[in-house]
């Protein structure tokens, strides 16, 4: 029997546990009868609660240290959102002025 891939991590290793399906890689459980087929419900909001979309211009609201570097992004640095991700740690794939391409958490930006 073939099961659908995990909606969280896209793993193909899914098994059934009573009426739910379970992903052993990310431990996500879901009922296959209650899956929303609308993937447009990804609502990522900035620090002020404004809905963000691809192509929006944002500014940083606090100094952010870049992982693995001694460089710091200052308050007010501008960025353009290239893609949105529905992850808990970094939701925005941005082009940041003076720093290049990087992932940023939505709670540290505001829409410009």
The first five atom37 places (N, CA, C, CB, O) and aatype in JSON, in Angstrom:
{
  "aatype": [20, 20, 20, 20, 20, 20, 20, 20, 20, 20, 20, 20, 20, 20, 20, 20, 20, 20, 20, 20, 20, 20, 20, 20, 20, 20, 20, 20, 20, 20, 20, 20, 20, 20, 20, 20, 20, 20, 20, 20, 20, 20, 20, 20, 20, 20, 20, 20, 20, 20, 20, 20, 20, 20, 20, 20, 20, 20, 20, 20, 20, 20, 20, 20, 20, 20, 20, 20, 20, 20, 20, 20, 20, 20, 20, 20, 20, 20, 20, 20, 20, 20, 20, 20, 20, 20, 20, 20, 20, 20, 20, 20, 20, 20, 20, 20, 20, 20, 20, 20, 20, 20, 20, 20, 20, 20, 20, 20, 20, 20, 20, 20],
  "atom_mask": [
    [1, 1, 1, 1, 1],
    [1, 1, 1, 1, 1],
    [1, 1, 1, 1, 1],
    [1, 1, 1, 1, 1],
    [1, 1, 1, 1, 1],
    [1, 1, 1, 1, 1],
    [1, 1, 1, 1, 1],
    [1, 1, 1, 1, 1],
    [1, 1, 1, 1, 1],
    [1, 1, 1, 1, 1],
    [1, 1, 1, 1, 1],
    [1, 1, 1, 1, 1],
    [1, 1, 1, 1, 1],
    [1, 1, 1, 1, 1],
    [1, 1, 1, 1, 1],
    [1, 1, 1, 1, 1],
    [1, 1, 1, 1, 1],
    [1, 1, 1, 1, 1],
    [1, 1, 1, 1, 1],
    [1, 1, 1, 1, 1],
    [1, 1, 1, 1, 1],
    [1, 1, 1, 1, 1],
    [1, 1, 1, 1, 1],
    [1, 1, 1, 1, 1],
    [1, 1, 1, 1, 1],
    [1, 1, 1, 1, 1],
    [1, 1, 1, 1, 1],
    [1, 1, 1, 1, 1],
    [1, 1, 1, 1, 1],
    [1, 1, 1, 1, 1],
    [1, 1, 1, 1, 1],
    [1, 1, 1, 1, 1],
    [1, 1, 1, 1, 1],
    [1, 1, 1, 1, 1],
    [1, 1, 1, 1, 1],
    [1, 1, 1, 1, 1],
    [1, 1, 1, 1, 1],
    [1, 1, 1, 1, 1],
    [1, 1, 1, 1, 1],
    [1, 1, 1, 1, 1],
    [1, 1, 1, 1, 1],
    [1, 1, 1, 1, 1],
    [1, 1, 1, 1, 1],
    [1, 1, 1, 1, 1],
    [1, 1, 1, 1, 1],
    [1, 1, 1, 1, 1],
    [1, 1, 1, 1, 1],
    [1, 1, 1, 1, 1],
    [1, 1, 1, 1, 1],
    [1, 1, 1, 1, 1],
    [1, 1, 1, 1, 1],
    [1, 1, 1, 1, 1],
    [1, 1, 1, 1, 1],
    [1, 1, 1, 1, 1],
    [1, 1, 1, 1, 1],
    [1, 1, 1, 1, 1],
    [1, 1, 1, 1, 1],
    [1, 1, 1, 1, 1],
    [1, 1, 1, 1, 1],
    [1, 1, 1, 1, 1],
    [1, 1, 1, 1, 1],
    [1, 1, 1, 1, 1],
    [1, 1, 1, 1, 1],
    [1, 1, 1, 1, 1],
    [1, 1, 1, 1, 1],
    [1, 1, 1, 1, 1],
    [1, 1, 1, 1, 1],
    [1, 1, 1, 1, 1],
    [1, 1, 1, 1, 1],
    [1, 1, 1, 1, 1],
    [1, 1, 1, 1, 1],
    [1, 1, 1, 1, 1],
    [1, 1, 1, 1, 1],
    [1, 1, 1, 1, 1],
    [1, 1, 1, 1, 1],
    [1, 1, 1, 1, 1],
    [1, 1, 1, 1, 1],
    [1, 1, 1, 1, 1],
    [1, 1, 1, 1, 1],
    [1, 1, 1, 1, 1],
    [1, 1, 1, 1, 1],
    [1, 1, 1, 1, 1],
    [1, 1, 1, 1, 1],
    [1, 1, 1, 1, 1],
    [1, 1, 1, 1, 1],
    [1, 1, 1, 1, 1],
    [1, 1, 1, 1, 1],
    [1, 1, 1, 1, 1],
    [1, 1, 1, 1, 1],
    [1, 1, 1, 1, 1],
    [1, 1, 1, 1, 1],
    [1, 1, 1, 1, 1],
    [1, 1, 1, 1, 1],
    [1, 1, 1, 1, 1],
    [1, 1, 1, 1, 1],
    [1, 1, 1, 1, 1],
    [1, 1, 1, 1, 1],
    [1, 1, 1, 1, 1],
    [1, 1, 1, 1, 1],
    [1, 1, 1, 1, 1],
    [1, 1, 1, 1, 1],
    [1, 1, 1, 1, 1],
    [1, 1, 1, 1, 1],
    [1, 1, 1, 1, 1],
    [1, 1, 1, 1, 1],
    [1, 1, 1, 1, 1],
    [1, 1, 1, 1, 1],
    [1, 1, 1, 1, 1],
    [1, 1, 1, 1, 1],
    [1, 1, 1, 1, 1],
    [1, 1, 1, 1, 1],
    [1, 1, 1, 1, 1]
  ],
  "atom_positions": [
    [[0.85, -1.18, 0.0], [0.0, 0.0, 0.0], [0.89, 1.24, 0.0], [-0.97, 0.0, 1.23], [1.87, 1.31, 0.75]],
    [[0.56, 2.18, -0.82], [1.35, 3.39, -0.96], [0.68, 4.55, -0.23], [1.55, 3.74, -2.45], [-0.52, 4.79, -0.38]],
    [[1.46, 5.26, 0.57], [0.96, 6.4, 1.33], [1.49, 7.7, 0.71], [1.35, 6.29, 2.82], [2.54, 7.69, 0.06]],
    [[0.79, 8.82, 0.92], [1.3, 10.1, 0.42], [2.54, 10.53, 1.21], [0.21, 11.2, 0.51], [2.77, 10.04, 2.32]],
    [[3.32, 11.43, 0.64], [4.51, 11.93, 1.33], [4.1, 12.81, 2.51], [5.42, 12.72, 0.36], [2.98, 13.31, 2.55]],
    [[5.0, 12.98, 3.44], [4.74, 13.79, 4.63], [4.55, 15.26, 4.23], [5.9, 13.65, 5.66], [5.39, 15.8, 3.51]],
    [[3.47, 15.91, 4.68], [3.26, 17.32, 4.32], [4.25, 18.27, 4.99], [1.87, 17.73, 4.69], [4.39, 19.41, 4.54]],
    [[4.94, 17.84, 6.03], [5.9, 18.7, 6.72], [7.29, 18.66, 6.09], [5.99, 18.31, 8.18], [7.87, 19.69, 5.78]],
    [[7.83, 17.43, 5.92], [9.22, 17.31, 5.46], [9.35, 16.62, 4.1], [10.02, 16.55, 6.48], [10.47, 16.44, 3.62]],
    [[8.25, 16.24, 3.49], [8.22, 15.58, 2.18], [8.91, 14.22, 2.18], [8.85, 16.47, 1.15], [9.37, 13.77, 1.13]],
    [[8.98, 13.57, 3.33], [9.58, 12.24, 3.42], [8.63, 11.2, 2.84], [9.94, 11.9, 4.88], [7.41, 11.31, 2.97]],
    [[9.2, 10.21, 2.19], [8.37, 9.15, 1.62], [8.2, 7.98, 2.59], [8.98, 8.65, 0.32], [7.44, 7.05, 2.29]],
    [[8.87, 8.0, 3.72], [8.8, 6.92, 4.69], [7.68, 7.2, 5.68], [10.15, 6.76, 5.43], [7.92, 7.64, 6.8]],
    [[6.46, 6.94, 5.27], [5.27, 7.21, 6.07], [4.6, 5.89, 6.4], [4.29, 8.16, 5.33], [4.54, 4.99, 5.56]],
    [[4.1, 5.77, 7.61], [3.37, 4.56, 7.98], [2.06, 4.93, 8.64], [4.21, 3.66, 8.91], [1.87, 6.06, 9.1]],
    [[1.14, 3.95, 8.7], [-0.18, 4.18, 9.25], [-0.23, 3.7, 10.7], [-1.27, 3.47, 8.41], [0.28, 2.63, 11.03]],
    [[-0.84, 4.52, 11.56], [-1.07, 4.18, 12.96], [-2.54, 4.45, 13.24], [-0.13, 5.0, 13.92], [-2.94, 5.59, 13.46]],
    [[-3.33, 3.41, 13.24], [-4.78, 3.47, 13.35], [-5.34, 4.34, 12.22], [-5.21, 4.03, 14.74], [-5.19, 3.97, 11.06]],
    [[-5.96, 5.47, 12.51], [-6.53, 6.29, 11.43], [-5.58, 7.4, 10.98], [-7.85, 6.89, 11.88], [-5.88, 8.1, 10.01]],
    [[-4.45, 7.57, 11.65], [-3.49, 8.62, 11.3], [-2.33, 8.06, 10.5], [-2.97, 9.31, 12.56], [-2.05, 6.86, 10.53]],
    [[-1.66, 8.95, 9.78], [-0.4, 8.63, 9.14], [0.71, 9.31, 9.94], [-0.38, 9.09, 7.63], [0.51, 10.4, 10.48]],
    [[1.88, 8.66, 10.03], [2.98, 9.15, 10.85], [4.25, 9.17, 10.02], [3.17, 8.27, 12.12], [4.54, 8.24, 9.26]],
    [[5.01, 10.25, 10.16], [6.32, 10.36, 9.51], [7.39, 10.05, 10.57], [6.52, 11.8, 8.88], [7.47, 10.75, 11.57]],
    [[8.22, 9.03, 10.36], [9.25, 8.7, 11.35], [10.43, 9.68, 11.35], [9.76, 7.31, 11.1], [11.19, 9.72, 12.31]],
    [[10.58, 10.47, 10.29], [11.71, 11.39, 10.22], [11.49, 12.68, 10.99], [12.01, 11.71, 8.79], [12.4, 13.17, 11.64]],
    [[10.26, 13.23, 10.93], [10.0, 14.5, 11.63], [8.95, 14.35, 12.73], [9.56, 15.56, 10.64], [8.62, 15.32, 13.42]],
    [[8.41, 13.14, 12.9], [7.42, 12.81, 13.94], [6.1, 13.55, 13.75], [7.98, 13.13, 15.31], [5.37, 13.78, 14.72]],
    [[5.78, 13.93, 12.52], [4.52, 14.61, 12.24], [3.43, 13.57, 12.05], [4.64, 15.52, 10.97], [3.62, 12.57, 11.35]],
    [[2.28, 13.81, 12.68], [1.13, 12.93, 12.54], [-0.02, 13.7, 11.94], [0.73, 12.32, 13.91], [-0.25, 14.86, 12.29]],
    [[-0.76, 13.09, 11.02], [-1.91, 13.74, 10.42], [-2.94, 12.7, 9.99], [-1.47, 14.59, 9.21], [-2.62, 11.53, 9.78]],
    [[-4.17, 13.16, 9.89], [-5.25, 12.33, 9.41], [-5.38, 12.59, 7.91], [-6.6, 12.63, 10.17], [-5.62, 13.73, 7.52]],
    [[-5.24, 11.58, 7.07], [-5.28, 11.81, 5.63], [-6.64, 12.29, 5.14], [-4.9, 10.54, 4.9], [-6.73, 12.85, 4.04]],
    [[-7.69, 12.1, 5.92], [-9.03, 12.57, 5.53], [-9.19, 14.07, 5.76], [-10.1, 11.81, 6.3], [-10.08, 14.68, 5.16]],
    [[-8.36, 14.67, 6.61], [-8.5, 16.08, 6.95], [-7.42, 16.97, 6.34], [-8.47, 16.24, 8.44], [-7.23, 18.1, 6.79]],
    [[-6.73, 16.5, 5.32], [-5.67, 17.29, 4.7], [-6.27, 18.4, 3.87], [-4.75, 16.4, 3.83], [-7.17, 18.18, 3.06]],
    [[-5.75, 19.62, 4.07], [-6.14, 20.76, 3.23], [-5.32, 20.71, 1.96], [-5.94, 22.12, 3.98], [-4.09, 20.62, 2.02]],
    [[-5.97, 20.76, 0.82], [-5.25, 20.75, -0.44], [-4.85, 22.16, -0.86], [-6.09, 20.11, -1.53], [-4.13, 22.33, -1.85]],
    [[-5.29, 23.17, -0.13], [-4.95, 24.55, -0.45], [-3.59, 24.88, 0.16], [-6.04, 25.53, 0.07], [-3.48, 25.03, 1.38]],
    [[-2.56, 24.98, -0.68], [-1.22, 25.29, -0.19], [-0.97, 26.78, -0.15], [-0.18, 24.62, -1.06], [0.15, 27.21, 0.12]],
    [[-1.99, 27.59, -0.41], [-1.83, 29.03, -0.43], [-2.12, 29.65, 0.93], [-2.74, 29.64, -1.48], [-2.22, 30.87, 1.05]],
    [[-2.26, 28.82, 1.98], [-2.59, 29.33, 3.3], [-1.35, 29.66, 4.12], [-3.45, 28.34, 4.04], [-1.44, 29.82, 5.34]],
    [[-0.2, 29.75, 3.48], [1.04, 30.07, 4.16], [1.02, 31.56, 4.5], [2.29, 29.71, 3.28], [1.32, 32.4, 3.66]],
    [[0.68, 31.86, 5.73], [0.55, 33.25, 6.16], [1.75, 33.61, 7.03], [-0.79, 33.49, 6.93], [1.77, 33.31, 8.22]],
    [[2.74, 34.24, 6.43], [3.93, 34.65, 7.17], [3.82, 36.15, 7.39], [5.26, 34.28, 6.4], [3.64, 36.92, 6.45]],
    [[3.94, 36.54, 8.67], [3.75, 37.94, 9.04], [5.02, 38.51, 9.63], [2.59, 38.09, 10.04], [5.84, 37.79, 10.21]],
    [[5.19, 39.83, 9.47], [6.36, 40.5, 10.01], [6.15, 40.81, 11.5], [6.66, 41.79, 9.22], [5.18, 40.33, 12.09]],
    [[7.03, 41.58, 12.09], [6.97, 41.89, 13.52], [5.72, 42.69, 13.88], [8.21, 42.66, 13.94], [5.27, 42.63, 15.02]],
    [[5.16, 43.44, 12.94], [3.97, 44.24, 13.2], [2.68, 43.51, 12.85], [4.04, 45.53, 12.43], [1.59, 44.06, 13.04]],
    [[2.78, 42.28, 12.34], [1.59, 41.52, 11.97], [1.14, 41.73, 10.54], [0.5, 41.87, 12.88], [0.05, 41.27, 10.18]],
    [[1.93, 42.4, 9.72], [1.6, 42.62, 8.32], [1.95, 41.38, 7.51], [2.34, 43.86, 7.76], [3.02, 40.81, 7.69]],
    [[1.06, 40.97, 6.64], [1.28, 39.8, 5.81], [2.39, 40.07, 4.79], [-0.02, 39.4, 5.09], [2.37, 41.09, 4.11]],
    [[3.35, 39.14, 4.69], [4.47, 39.29, 3.77], [4.25, 38.41, 2.54], [5.8, 38.94, 4.46], [3.72, 37.3, 2.66]],
    [[4.67, 38.89, 1.37], [4.6, 38.13, 0.13], [5.94, 38.22, -0.58], [3.46, 38.64, -0.78], [6.79, 39.04, -0.22]],
    [[6.12, 37.37, -1.58], [7.36, 37.39, -2.36], [7.47, 38.72, -3.1], [7.41, 36.22, -3.36], [6.49, 39.21, -3.67]],
    [[8.66, 39.3, -3.09], [8.9, 40.56, -3.75], [8.77, 41.77, -2.85], [7.97, 40.7, -4.89], [9.1, 42.88, -3.26]],
    [[8.28, 41.58, -1.62], [8.15, 42.7, -0.68], [9.52, 43.2, -0.26], [7.32, 42.29, 0.55], [10.48, 42.44, -0.2]],
    [[9.58, 44.49, 0.04], [10.79, 45.09, 0.59], [10.6, 45.21, 2.09], [11.1, 46.49, -0.06], [9.56, 45.69, 2.55]],
    [[11.6, 44.77, 2.85], [11.53, 44.79, 4.31], [12.78, 45.45, 4.87], [11.36, 43.37, 4.87], [13.79, 45.56, 4.18]],
    [[12.7, 45.88, 6.13], [13.86, 46.41, 6.85], [14.0, 45.65, 8.16], [13.72, 47.95, 7.11], [13.01, 45.2, 8.74]],
    [[15.24, 45.52, 8.62], [15.5, 44.83, 9.88], [15.13, 45.73, 11.06], [16.98, 44.41, 9.98], [15.35, 46.94, 11.02]],
    [[14.56, 45.11, 12.1], [14.15, 45.9, 13.27], [15.13, 45.75, 14.44], [12.77, 45.49, 13.71], [14.95, 46.39, 15.47]],
    [[16.16, 44.91, 14.27], [17.19, 44.78, 15.31], [18.49, 44.33, 14.66], [16.75, 43.79, 16.42], [18.48, 43.8, 13.55]],
    [[19.6, 44.52, 15.37], [20.89, 44.05, 14.88], [20.89, 42.53, 14.88], [22.06, 44.61, 15.74], [20.49, 41.91, 15.86]],
    [[21.36, 41.92, 13.79], [21.42, 40.47, 13.68], [22.84, 40.05, 13.35], [20.43, 39.95, 12.61], [23.44, 40.55, 12.39]],
    [[23.37, 39.12, 14.14], [24.69, 38.58, 13.88], [24.54, 37.46, 12.86], [25.37, 38.06, 15.19], [23.64, 36.62, 12.98]],
    [[25.41, 37.44, 11.86], [25.38, 36.4, 10.84], [26.13, 35.19, 11.36], [26.01, 36.9, 9.5], [27.27, 35.29, 11.8]],
    [[25.46, 34.02, 11.31], [26.07, 32.79, 11.8], [27.35, 32.48, 11.04], [25.1, 31.62, 11.68], [27.39, 32.59, 9.81]],
    [[28.39, 32.1, 11.76], [29.65, 31.73, 11.14], [30.46, 32.9, 10.62], [29.39, 30.8, 10.04], [31.4, 32.71, 9.84]],
    [[30.12, 34.09, 11.04], [30.82, 35.28, 10.56], [30.91, 36.29, 11.7], [30.1, 35.9, 9.33], [30.18, 36.19, 12.69]],
    [[31.78, 37.23, 11.55], [31.86, 38.31, 12.55], [31.05, 39.52, 12.1], [33.33, 38.72, 12.78], [31.01, 40.54, 12.79]],
    [[30.4, 39.4, 10.95], [29.6, 40.49, 10.4], [28.26, 40.61, 11.12], [29.38, 40.28, 8.9], [27.68, 39.6, 11.53]],
    [[27.79, 41.85, 11.28], [26.5, 42.12, 11.92], [25.65, 42.94, 10.96], [26.69, 42.86, 13.29], [26.13, 43.91, 10.37]],
    [[24.39, 42.56, 10.81], [23.44, 43.35, 10.03], [22.8, 44.36, 10.96], [22.36, 42.45, 9.34], [22.23, 43.97, 11.99]],
    [[22.88, 45.63, 10.64], [22.4, 46.7, 11.51], [20.91, 46.94, 11.35], [23.16, 47.98, 11.24], [20.3, 46.56, 10.35]],
    [[20.32, 47.59, 12.36], [18.92, 48.0, 12.3], [18.72, 48.89, 11.08], [18.49, 48.74, 13.61], [19.55, 49.76, 10.79]],
    [[17.63, 48.68, 10.36], [17.32, 49.51, 9.21], [17.88, 49.0, 7.9], [17.81, 50.86, 9.44], [17.63, 49.59, 6.85]],
    [[18.65, 47.9, 7.94], [19.17, 47.33, 6.71], [18.0, 46.84, 5.86], [20.17, 46.16, 7.0], [17.09, 46.18, 6.36]],
    [[18.04, 47.15, 4.58], [16.93, 46.8, 3.69], [17.19, 45.45, 3.01], [16.72, 47.89, 2.62], [18.33, 45.06, 2.77]],
    [[16.09, 44.75, 2.72], [16.16, 43.46, 2.04], [14.94, 43.29, 1.15], [16.27, 42.29, 3.07], [13.9, 43.92, 1.37]],
    [[15.07, 42.42, 0.15], [13.96, 42.09, -0.74], [13.7, 40.6, -0.6], [14.27, 42.47, -2.23], [14.62, 39.79, -0.69]],
    [[12.43, 40.23, -0.37], [12.07, 38.82, -0.18], [12.0, 38.14, -1.54], [10.71, 38.69, 0.56], [11.28, 38.58, -2.44]],
    [[12.78, 37.05, -1.69], [12.75, 36.27, -2.92], [11.77, 35.11, -2.81], [14.14, 35.74, -3.24], [11.01, 34.86, -3.75]],
    [[11.78, 34.4, -1.68], [10.89, 33.26, -1.47], [10.45, 33.2, -0.02], [11.59, 31.94, -1.88], [11.13, 33.72, 0.86]],
    [[9.31, 32.57, 0.22], [8.78, 32.35, 1.56], [8.8, 30.87, 1.87], [7.36, 32.92, 1.7], [8.51, 30.04, 1.01]],
    [[9.14, 30.53, 3.1], [9.14, 29.15, 3.56], [8.29, 29.07, 4.81], [10.58, 28.63, 3.82], [8.27, 29.99, 5.62]],
    [[7.58, 27.97, 4.98], [6.75, 27.78, 6.15], [7.51, 26.95, 7.18], [5.4, 27.09, 5.78], [7.06, 25.86, 7.56]],
    [[8.65, 27.46, 7.62], [9.47, 26.8, 8.62], [9.43, 27.61, 9.9], [10.93, 26.62, 8.13], [9.03, 28.78, 9.89]],
    [[9.83, 27.01, 10.99], [9.78, 27.71, 12.27], [11.0, 28.59, 12.5], [9.65, 26.71, 13.4], [10.9, 29.6, 13.19]],
    [[12.15, 28.23, 11.93], [13.35, 29.01, 12.22], [13.59, 30.18, 11.26], [14.54, 28.11, 12.21], [13.71, 31.32, 11.71]],
    [[13.66, 29.94, 9.98], [13.89, 31.01, 9.01], [12.85, 30.91, 7.91], [15.34, 30.94, 8.41], [12.82, 29.93, 7.16]],
    [[11.98, 31.92, 7.81], [10.89, 31.86, 6.84], [11.18, 32.61, 5.55], [9.65, 32.41, 7.46], [10.52, 32.35, 4.55]],
    [[12.13, 33.52, 5.53], [12.34, 34.4, 4.39], [13.69, 34.15, 3.73], [12.23, 35.85, 4.82], [14.72, 34.14, 4.4]],
    [[13.67, 33.95, 2.42], [14.9, 33.9, 1.64], [15.03, 35.28, 1.01], [14.87, 32.73, 0.55], [14.24, 35.64, 0.14]],
    [[16.02, 36.05, 1.45], [16.12, 37.47, 1.07], [17.44, 37.79, 0.41], [15.93, 38.34, 2.29], [18.44, 37.08, 0.56]],
    [[17.43, 38.9, -0.33], [18.66, 39.54, -0.8], [18.83, 40.76, 0.09], [18.6, 39.93, -2.35], [18.08, 41.73, -0.01]],
    [[19.83, 40.7, 0.98], [20.07, 41.75, 1.96], [21.13, 42.7, 1.41], [20.52, 41.15, 3.33], [22.17, 42.28, 0.91]],
    [[20.85, 44.01, 1.51], [21.8, 45.02, 1.04], [23.11, 44.91, 1.8], [21.21, 46.45, 1.19], [23.12, 44.93, 3.03]],
    [[24.2, 44.78, 1.08], [25.52, 44.73, 1.69], [25.93, 43.38, 2.22], [25.58, 45.69, 2.78], [27.06, 43.22, 2.67]],
    [[25.03, 42.38, 2.17], [25.38, 41.07, 2.7], [25.07, 39.93, 1.73], [24.65, 40.85, 3.99], [25.59, 38.83, 1.92]],
    [[24.26, 40.16, 0.73], [23.96, 39.12, -0.25], [22.72, 38.31, 0.1], [25.13, 38.19, -0.4], [21.81, 38.8, 0.77]],
    [[22.7, 37.07, -0.35], [21.56, 36.18, -0.15], [21.65, 35.52, 1.22], [21.49, 35.11, -1.26], [22.71, 35.04, 1.61]],
    [[20.53, 35.49, 1.95], [20.5, 34.79, 3.23], [19.08, 34.56, 3.69], [21.28, 35.56, 4.29], [18.14, 35.2, 3.2]],
    [[18.93, 33.65, 4.64], [17.64, 33.34, 5.24], [17.47, 34.2, 6.49], [17.52, 31.82, 5.58], [18.4, 34.35, 7.28]],
    [[16.26, 34.76, 6.66], [15.98, 35.64, 7.78], [14.67, 35.2, 8.43], [15.9, 37.12, 7.32], [13.76, 34.73, 7.74]],
    [[14.58, 35.34, 9.74], [13.35, 35.05, 10.45], [12.41, 36.24, 10.34], [13.63, 34.72, 11.92], [12.83, 37.39, 10.48]],
    [[11.14, 35.96, 10.09], [10.15, 37.02, 9.81], [9.91, 37.94, 11.0], [8.83, 36.39, 9.39], [9.53, 39.1, 10.81]],
    [[10.12, 37.46, 12.22], [9.84, 38.31, 13.39], [10.89, 39.41, 13.58], [9.78, 37.45, 14.65], [10.72, 40.28, 14.44]],
    [[11.98, 39.38, 12.79], [13.02, 40.41, 12.9], [12.95, 41.45, 11.79], [14.37, 39.76, 12.89], [13.86, 42.26, 11.66]],
    [[11.88, 41.45, 11.0], [11.75, 42.42, 9.92], [10.39, 43.11, 9.99], [11.94, 41.74, 8.54], [9.46, 42.62, 10.63]],
    [[10.31, 44.26, 9.31], [9.03, 44.92, 9.12], [8.93, 45.33, 7.66], [8.86, 46.15, 10.07], [9.94, 45.62, 7.02]],
    [[7.72, 45.36, 7.15], [7.51, 45.7, 5.74], [7.83, 47.18, 5.53], [6.04, 45.38, 5.31], [7.42, 48.04, 6.3]],
    [[8.58, 47.45, 4.47], [9.0, 48.83, 4.19], [7.94, 49.56, 3.38], [10.33, 48.85, 3.43], [8.12, 50.73, 3.05]]
  ]
}
